[in-house]
Amino acid sequence: MLKEVVIYTDGACSGNPGPGGWGAILMFEGVTRELAGYEPSTTNNRMELTGVIRALEALKEPCNVRVHSDSAYIINAFNDGWIQGWIRRGWVKSDKKPVENQDLWKKLIALVNRNQVTWIKVKGHSNDHWNNRADALATGAIKNPPAGAVQQSSVPSGL
């Protein structure tokens, strides 16, 4: 039986593009781990994707995961079948334009395929405590990036 893990993620960008941060919270059997990272020049969508990628990379084994995100970009891609269409069309969207952030989407798909993932859309900047905390981690990484940091994270142990 797979371990049950709950993940909340968020991404943020100061300017788009501009300096960006991502945050993730992993919860398993009463243990909570927080991750955050920074990139000096990126986009909001890349930070949203990176938050989920880093959270899933932190898992030590395949798990049953519930990912909560306020990113319609990510949630709709999985729940509404966008990804299957992109792949079927050779990474081209229905509007005939290339899918942006293919490098990150491909990483994310590989990680999703190792786990059982349920995608849950949450309303951003609302009363969801864990979503607000993920947002604080992401925006905090922009405001206080580690000196010389690019893609820094506090990878949790034990998950």
C-alpha positions as CSV (number, residue, x, y, z in Angstrom):
1,M,0.0,0.0,0.0
2,L,1.3,3.4,-1.0
3,K,2.0,6.1,1.6
4,E,-0.5,9.0,1.6
5,V,1.2,12.4,1.2
6,V,-0.5,15.8,0.9
7,I,1.4,18.5,-0.9
8,Y,0.6,22.2,-1.3
9,T,2.7,24.3,-3.7
10,D,2.9,27.8,-5.1
11,G,5.0,29.8,-7.3
12,A,5.6,33.6,-7.5
13,C,7.4,36.1,-9.6
14,S,8.3,39.7,-9.1
15,G,7.6,40.9,-12.6
16,N,6.9,38.3,-15.3
17,P,9.6,37.6,-16.2
18,G,11.7,38.6,-13.2
19,P,13.0,37.1,-9.9
20,G,10.9,34.2,-8.8
21,G,10.4,31.8,-6.0
22,W,8.5,28.6,-5.3
23,G,7.3,27.0,-2.1
24,A,6.1,23.5,-1.2
25,I,4.7,21.9,1.9
26,L,4.7,18.1,2.2
27,M,2.6,16.4,4.9
28,F,2.9,12.7,5.9
29,E,1.6,11.1,9.1
30,G,1.6,14.3,11.1
31,V,5.1,15.4,9.8
32,T,5.3,18.6,7.8
33,R,8.3,19.6,5.7
34,E,8.7,22.9,3.9
35,L,10.8,23.5,0.8
36,A,11.5,26.8,-1.0
37,G,13.7,28.0,-3.8
38,Y,14.6,31.0,-5.9
39,E,15.6,31.8,-9.5
40,P,16.9,35.3,-10.4
41,S,15.1,35.4,-13.8
42,T,12.1,33.3,-14.5
43,T,8.3,33.4,-15.0
44,N,5.4,32.7,-12.7
45,N,4.4,29.6,-14.6
46,R,7.9,28.2,-14.3
47,M,7.9,28.7,-10.6
48,E,4.5,27.1,-10.2
49,L,5.8,24.0,-12.1
50,T,9.1,24.0,-10.2
51,G,7.3,23.9,-6.8
52,V,5.4,20.8,-7.8
53,I,8.5,19.2,-9.3
54,R,10.6,19.8,-6.2
55,A,8.0,18.5,-3.9
56,L,7.6,15.3,-5.9
57,E,11.4,14.9,-6.2
58,A,11.6,15.0,-2.4
59,L,9.5,11.8,-2.1
60,K,11.8,8.8,-1.4
61,E,9.4,6.2,-2.9
62,P,6.2,6.1,-5.0
63,C,3.3,7.5,-3.0
64,N,-0.4,8.3,-3.3
65,V,-0.2,12.1,-3.5
66,R,-2.8,14.8,-3.3
67,V,-1.3,18.0,-4.8
68,H,-3.1,21.2,-3.9
69,S,-2.3,24.2,-6.1
70,D,-3.9,27.5,-7.0
71,S,-2.4,27.3,-10.4
72,A,-5.1,26.7,-13.1
73,Y,-2.2,26.2,-15.5
74,I,-1.1,23.0,-13.7
75,I,-4.4,21.7,-12.5
76,N,-6.2,22.1,-15.8
77,A,-3.2,20.5,-17.7
78,F,-3.8,17.3,-15.7
79,N,-7.5,17.3,-14.9
80,D,-8.7,18.6,-18.3
81,G,-6.5,16.4,-20.4
82,W,-4.3,19.2,-21.9
83,I,-1.2,17.2,-21.5
84,Q,-2.5,14.2,-23.5
85,G,-3.4,16.6,-26.3
86,W,0.0,18.3,-26.2
87,I,1.8,15.0,-26.5
88,R,-0.5,13.7,-29.2
89,R,0.2,16.9,-31.2
90,G,4.0,16.8,-30.7
91,W,4.0,19.4,-27.8
92,V,1.8,21.8,-29.8
93,K,-1.2,23.5,-28.2
94,S,-4.6,23.5,-29.8
95,D,-3.9,27.0,-31.0
96,K,-1.0,25.6,-33.0
97,K,1.6,27.3,-30.8
98,P,4.4,25.3,-29.1
99,V,3.8,24.4,-25.4
100,E,5.9,26.6,-23.2
101,N,8.0,25.2,-20.4
102,Q,8.3,21.8,-22.1
103,D,11.5,21.0,-20.1
104,L,9.6,21.4,-16.8
105,W,6.4,19.6,-18.1
106,K,8.5,16.6,-19.1
107,K,10.2,16.4,-15.7
108,L,6.8,16.8,-14.0
109,I,5.2,14.1,-16.1
110,A,8.0,11.7,-15.3
111,L,7.5,12.3,-11.6
112,V,3.8,12.0,-11.8
113,N,4.1,8.7,-13.6
114,R,6.0,7.3,-10.5
115,N,3.2,8.2,-8.2
116,Q,-0.5,8.1,-7.9
117,V,-1.4,11.8,-8.1
118,T,-4.7,13.6,-7.5
119,W,-4.8,17.2,-8.5
120,I,-6.9,19.6,-6.4
121,K,-7.5,23.3,-7.3
122,V,-7.6,25.7,-4.4
123,K,-8.5,29.3,-4.5
124,G,-5.4,31.5,-4.2
125,H,-5.0,34.2,-1.5
126,S,-8.1,32.9,0.3
127,N,-8.7,31.2,3.7
128,D,-6.7,28.0,2.9
129,H,-4.0,28.0,5.5
130,W,-1.6,25.7,3.7
131,N,-2.0,27.4,0.3
132,N,-1.2,30.7,2.1
133,R,1.8,29.2,3.7
134,A,3.1,27.9,0.3
135,D,2.6,31.4,-1.1
136,A,4.6,32.9,1.8
137,L,7.4,30.4,1.1
138,A,7.4,31.4,-2.6
139,T,7.3,35.1,-2.0
140,G,9.7,34.9,0.9
141,A,12.3,33.2,-1.4
142,I,12.1,36.3,-3.7
143,K,12.4,38.8,-0.9
144,N,15.2,37.0,0.9
145,P,17.1,34.8,-1.6
146,P,20.1,32.9,-0.3
147,A,23.3,34.7,-1.2
148,G,24.3,33.6,-4.7
149,A,21.4,31.1,-4.8
150,V,19.9,29.7,-7.9
151,Q,17.5,26.8,-7.5
152,Q,18.2,26.5,-3.8
153,S,15.9,24.4,-1.7
154,S,15.7,22.9,1.8
155,V,15.1,19.3,0.8
156,P,13.4,17.4,3.6
157,S,14.6,14.3,5.0
158,G,12.4,11.3,5.8
159,L,9.8,11.7,3.2
